[in-house]
Amino acid sequence: MVGSIERIEQDIVALNQATQAMAEAFYNAYSAYLSVLGTSVRQQIILASYHVCTQGYPEAFLQLSYSQRHHLQQMLRHLAQQVQEEILAQLHMPVVFEETLEDAEREPLSLEPAAPATDAPDALEPVPIATTQATTQPLTPMHLARWREELEHAIVAELRTASHAANRLLQQAGILPQKLPEPVLEAATKAEIPEARAGTPNLLNLLIETRSGNAAAAEAPDDTQEPSVMHIVAIYLRLTEIEFADPTIAAARSKIRSLFAQLKTLGREYQKRQHERSIAAAQAAWRSSWTEE
């Protein structure tokens, strides 16, 4: 039987307090996770670049002068450091602000794990739960789940941005083929192609069909052009492979999964109490307007 509105409100306040405590636990868990992830990604960029230069395109790498090789290595090292910092910068404390009409019209967020991002933008800034207003609102399990989902998408977007930037550096240095079209290079870091992975982690091994001819013919291909196959080895940083290769990251991810399981339980309890509050309020409203004839 549904209890009084006052008691249900007290239960909801207690659940909000539990959510706030869980938000702090999530923040600490992600802080530890992103710290080790950033370090590993920095190393993986250098390692993947090494494999591209020494195993994918050794002849092209040997054609570079000492100064050109050194410059490429410096640029890759700088990129790797920048990516590490960008990954850490994605973390922000989950705080929900007063909802605007646009936020109120959002579809309810599921507490089920989000599917891997497939069309994430090249770069994402940290996104607050809702549009900033003067006063904050209690953090609910649904808000916390949205915060987690946005953070996970931002992590994947950073890895794709890093992959594309590293491939561009390799192409500009003359390692990756210069005639490789930019759309193909960009798509290679966004497409989920399990069968195209090389034996080395965080690399793609692709065969791309091209057509010979001059630049004008390339813009307007026709059946008279001879098809040819281009072998491409490119960097493709994948979160699952990075986590699998580092037990420290895997342990940090396990902690996050455990917290998310607790969040789903808390979310179900919160939704139950909200429904009970609606029932109790409707019953009170019925009684207040009912009169005996």
C-alpha positions as CSV (number, residue, x, y, z in Angstrom):
1,M,0.0,0.0,0.0
2,V,1.3,3.4,-0.9
3,G,2.4,5.4,2.1
4,S,2.0,9.1,2.9
5,I,3.5,11.7,0.6
6,E,5.7,13.0,3.4
7,R,7.3,9.6,4.0
8,I,7.8,9.0,0.3
9,E,9.4,12.5,0.0
10,Q,11.8,11.5,2.9
11,D,12.7,8.3,1.0
12,I,13.4,10.3,-2.2
13,V,15.6,12.7,-0.3
14,A,17.6,9.8,1.1
15,L,17.9,8.4,-2.4
16,N,19.2,11.7,-3.6
17,Q,21.8,11.8,-0.9
18,A,22.8,8.2,-1.9
19,T,23.1,9.3,-5.5
20,Q,25.3,12.3,-4.5
21,A,27.6,9.9,-2.6
22,M,27.7,7.6,-5.6
23,A,28.5,10.5,-7.9
24,E,31.6,11.2,-5.8
25,A,32.6,7.6,-6.0
26,F,32.1,7.6,-9.8
27,Y,34.2,10.8,-10.1
28,N,37.0,9.2,-8.1
29,A,36.8,6.0,-10.0
30,Y,36.9,7.8,-13.4
31,S,39.8,10.0,-12.2
32,A,41.9,6.9,-11.5
33,Y,40.7,5.3,-14.7
34,L,41.5,8.2,-17.0
35,S,44.8,8.7,-15.3
36,V,46.1,5.2,-16.2
37,L,44.2,5.3,-19.5
38,G,45.9,8.5,-20.6
39,T,49.3,7.1,-19.8
40,S,48.6,4.0,-21.7
41,V,47.2,5.8,-24.8
42,R,50.3,8.0,-24.9
43,Q,52.4,4.9,-25.0
44,Q,50.2,3.1,-27.5
45,I,50.3,6.0,-30.0
46,I,54.1,5.8,-30.0
47,L,54.1,2.0,-30.2
48,A,51.5,1.9,-33.0
49,S,53.5,4.6,-34.9
50,Y,56.6,2.5,-34.5
51,H,54.9,-0.5,-36.1
52,V,53.6,1.6,-39.0
53,C,57.0,3.0,-39.7
54,T,59.1,-0.2,-39.2
55,Q,56.8,-3.0,-40.3
56,G,54.0,-1.3,-42.3
57,Y,56.2,1.0,-44.4
58,P,59.8,0.4,-43.6
59,E,61.0,1.5,-47.1
60,A,59.2,4.8,-46.8
61,F,60.7,5.4,-43.3
62,L,64.2,4.6,-44.5
63,Q,63.9,7.2,-47.2
64,L,63.6,10.0,-44.6
65,S,66.7,11.8,-43.5
66,Y,67.8,11.7,-39.9
67,S,66.3,15.2,-39.3
68,Q,63.0,14.2,-40.9
69,R,62.8,11.0,-38.8
70,H,63.6,13.0,-35.6
71,H,61.1,15.7,-36.5
72,L,58.4,13.0,-37.0
73,Q,59.2,11.4,-33.7
74,Q,59.0,14.7,-31.9
75,M,55.6,15.5,-33.5
76,L,54.3,12.1,-32.5
77,R,55.6,12.5,-29.0
78,H,54.0,15.9,-28.7
79,L,50.7,14.5,-30.0
80,A,50.8,11.6,-27.6
81,Q,51.3,14.0,-24.6
82,Q,48.5,16.3,-25.8
83,V,46.1,13.4,-26.1
84,Q,46.9,12.2,-22.6
85,E,46.0,15.7,-21.3
86,E,42.8,15.8,-23.4
87,I,41.7,12.5,-22.0
88,L,42.1,13.8,-18.4
89,A,40.3,17.0,-19.3
90,Q,37.1,15.2,-20.2
91,L,36.4,14.6,-16.5
92,H,34.1,17.0,-14.6
93,M,32.1,16.6,-11.4
94,P,28.5,15.6,-12.2
95,V,26.3,18.5,-11.3
96,V,22.7,19.0,-12.5
97,F,21.4,22.5,-13.0
98,E,17.9,23.8,-13.2
99,E,16.3,22.2,-16.3
100,T,15.2,24.3,-19.2
101,L,12.2,23.5,-21.4
102,E,14.6,21.8,-23.9
103,D,16.0,19.6,-21.2
104,A,12.6,18.7,-19.8
105,E,11.5,17.5,-23.3
106,R,14.4,15.0,-23.5
107,E,13.4,11.4,-23.6
108,P,14.0,9.6,-20.3
109,L,17.5,8.1,-20.1
110,S,17.8,4.4,-19.7
111,L,20.1,3.0,-17.0
112,E,21.2,0.3,-19.4
113,P,24.8,0.5,-20.7
114,A,25.1,2.7,-23.8
115,A,26.1,1.1,-27.1
116,P,29.6,2.1,-28.3
117,A,29.7,5.4,-30.1
118,T,29.8,5.0,-33.8
119,D,29.3,8.6,-35.0
120,A,31.0,10.6,-32.3
121,P,32.4,14.0,-33.3
122,D,36.1,14.4,-33.7
123,A,36.3,16.3,-30.4
124,L,33.9,16.8,-27.5
125,E,34.0,19.4,-24.8
126,P,32.8,18.3,-21.3
127,V,29.0,18.7,-21.3
128,P,27.1,19.6,-18.2
129,I,24.0,17.6,-17.3
130,A,21.7,20.5,-18.2
131,T,21.9,24.1,-19.2
132,T,23.5,26.2,-16.4
133,Q,21.0,28.3,-14.5
134,A,21.2,30.1,-11.1
135,T,20.3,27.2,-8.9
136,T,21.2,23.6,-8.9
137,Q,18.8,20.7,-8.5
138,P,19.2,17.4,-6.7
139,L,21.2,14.8,-8.6
140,T,19.1,11.8,-9.6
141,P,20.3,8.4,-10.8
142,M,19.1,9.3,-14.3
143,H,21.3,12.4,-14.3
144,L,24.3,10.4,-13.1
145,A,23.7,7.8,-15.8
146,R,23.6,10.6,-18.5
147,W,26.8,12.1,-17.1
148,R,28.5,8.7,-17.4
149,E,27.2,8.1,-20.9
150,E,28.5,11.5,-22.1
151,L,31.9,10.8,-20.6
152,E,32.2,7.4,-22.2
153,H,31.3,9.0,-25.6
154,A,33.9,11.7,-25.1
155,I,36.6,9.1,-24.3
156,V,35.8,7.2,-27.6
157,A,35.8,10.5,-29.5
158,E,39.2,11.5,-28.1
159,L,40.7,8.1,-29.2
160,R,39.3,8.6,-32.7
161,T,40.6,12.1,-32.9
162,A,44.1,10.9,-31.8
163,S,44.1,8.1,-34.3
164,H,43.2,10.5,-37.1
165,A,45.8,13.1,-36.0
166,A,48.6,10.4,-35.8
167,N,47.7,9.1,-39.3
168,R,47.8,12.6,-40.7
169,L,51.3,13.2,-39.2
170,L,52.4,9.9,-40.8
171,Q,50.9,10.9,-44.1
172,Q,52.5,14.3,-44.1
173,A,55.9,12.8,-43.4
174,G,55.5,10.5,-46.4
175,I,55.0,7.3,-44.5
176,L,51.3,6.7,-45.3
177,P,50.6,7.0,-49.1
178,Q,50.1,10.7,-50.2
179,K,47.4,9.7,-52.6
180,L,45.2,8.2,-49.9
181,P,42.1,10.4,-49.9
182,E,41.3,12.3,-46.7
183,P,37.8,10.9,-46.5
184,V,39.3,7.3,-46.5
185,L,41.8,8.2,-43.9
186,E,39.2,9.7,-41.7
187,A,36.7,6.8,-42.2
188,A,39.4,4.3,-41.3
189,T,39.5,5.7,-37.7
190,K,35.7,5.7,-37.3
191,A,34.5,2.4,-38.8
192,E,34.2,-0.7,-36.8
193,I,35.9,-3.2,-39.0
194,P,37.0,-6.2,-36.8
195,E,38.2,-8.2,-39.7
196,A,40.5,-5.4,-40.8
197,R,42.6,-5.4,-37.7
198,A,46.2,-6.4,-37.9
199,G,47.8,-8.7,-35.4
200,T,49.3,-5.7,-33.6
201,P,46.8,-4.0,-31.3
202,N,45.5,-0.5,-32.3
203,L,46.3,-0.9,-36.0
204,L,44.1,-1.4,-39.1
205,N,45.3,-3.5,-42.0
206,L,43.2,-2.5,-45.0
207,L,43.0,-3.3,-48.7
208,I,41.4,-0.3,-50.5
209,E,40.5,-0.4,-54.2
210,T,41.6,2.6,-56.1
211,R,41.6,3.6,-59.8
212,S,44.7,4.8,-61.6
213,G,44.6,8.1,-63.5
214,N,45.3,11.8,-63.1
215,A,43.7,14.1,-60.6
216,A,41.0,15.1,-63.0
217,A,40.1,11.5,-63.7
218,A,40.0,10.8,-59.9
219,E,37.4,13.5,-59.4
220,A,35.2,11.9,-62.1
221,P,36.0,8.2,-62.2
222,D,34.7,6.1,-65.1
223,D,34.9,2.5,-66.2
224,T,38.0,3.2,-68.4
225,Q,40.2,3.6,-65.3
226,E,42.2,0.5,-64.3
227,P,41.3,-0.6,-60.7
228,S,44.2,-1.2,-58.3
229,V,44.5,-2.3,-54.7
230,M,46.2,-0.2,-52.1
231,H,47.5,-1.8,-48.9
232,I,47.0,0.5,-45.9
233,V,48.3,0.0,-42.4
234,A,47.0,2.8,-40.2
235,I,46.6,3.6,-36.5
236,Y,43.3,2.8,-34.9
237,L,43.2,3.2,-31.2
238,R,40.5,1.0,-29.7
239,L,39.4,1.2,-26.1
240,T,38.8,-2.5,-25.7
241,E,42.3,-3.4,-26.9
242,I,43.9,-0.7,-24.7
243,E,42.1,-2.0,-21.6
244,F,42.8,-5.6,-22.4
245,A,46.6,-5.0,-22.7
246,D,46.9,-3.2,-19.4
247,P,45.7,-5.0,-16.2
248,T,45.7,-1.6,-14.3
249,I,43.2,-0.1,-16.7
250,A,41.1,-3.3,-16.6
251,A,41.0,-3.2,-12.8
252,A,39.9,0.5,-12.9
253,R,37.2,-0.3,-15.5
254,S,36.0,-3.2,-13.3
255,K,35.5,-0.7,-10.5
256,I,33.4,1.5,-12.8
257,R,31.3,-1.5,-13.9
258,S,30.6,-2.3,-10.2
259,L,29.5,1.2,-9.5
260,F,27.2,1.2,-12.6
261,A,25.5,-2.0,-11.3
262,Q,24.9,-0.2,-8.0
263,L,23.5,2.8,-9.9
264,K,21.0,0.7,-11.8
265,T,19.7,-0.7,-8.5
266,L,19.5,2.8,-7.1
267,G,17.8,4.0,-10.2
268,R,15.1,1.3,-10.0
269,E,14.4,2.2,-6.4
270,Y,14.2,5.9,-7.2
271,Q,11.8,5.4,-10.1
272,K,9.6,3.2,-7.8
273,R,9.4,5.9,-5.1
274,Q,8.6,8.6,-7.7
275,H,5.7,6.4,-9.0
276,E,4.5,5.9,-5.4
277,R,4.6,9.7,-4.9
278,S,2.5,10.3,-8.0
279,I,0.0,7.7,-6.8
280,A,-0.2,9.2,-3.3
281,A,-0.6,12.7,-4.8
282,A,-3.3,11.6,-7.2
283,Q,-5.2,9.9,-4.3
284,A,-5.0,13.1,-2.2
285,A,-6.2,15.2,-5.1
286,W,-9.1,12.8,-5.6
287,R,-10.1,13.1,-2.0
288,S,-9.8,16.9,-2.0
289,S,-12.2,17.3,-4.9
290,W,-14.7,14.5,-4.0
291,T,-18.0,15.5,-2.5
292,E,-20.9,13.3,-1.5
293,E,-24.1,14.1,-3.5
